[in-house]
Amino acid sequence: MGRIYLMQDEYPEGQAAFQRAIYKNPNAYVYWCSIGILYAIVRQATDAFECFVRASNLLADRVEVWYNMGVLYENCEQHHEAKLAYQRAMEIDFDFMDAASRI
């Protein structure tokens, strides 16, 4: 449900939906990654970063977590950290062109 709200730019509703999902299953990396994307969109970088770190702690080998963390770093003009995150994504999946194109 959170992703539907996110696609419709209904961020408070999306945040509430993701938070409910996390409450029900706090070990699902995908919920942490998704709410991190939402926070990044609404320019809550600190919250987004915390969510991506939480997702990476749950499943460190998910390319989308590292890619999204790289995008967040890039948007915050932390280019060295962005490059490291993109490189980590490429270590996980060398064929992940989205990360490769940003290095």
Secondary structure, DSSP 4 states (H G I P E B T S, - for coil): -HHHHHHTT-HHHHHHHHHHHHHH-TT-HHHHHHHHHHHHHTT-HHHHHHHHHHHHHH-TT-HHHHHHHHHHHHHTT-HHHHHHHHHHHHHH-TT-HHHHTT-
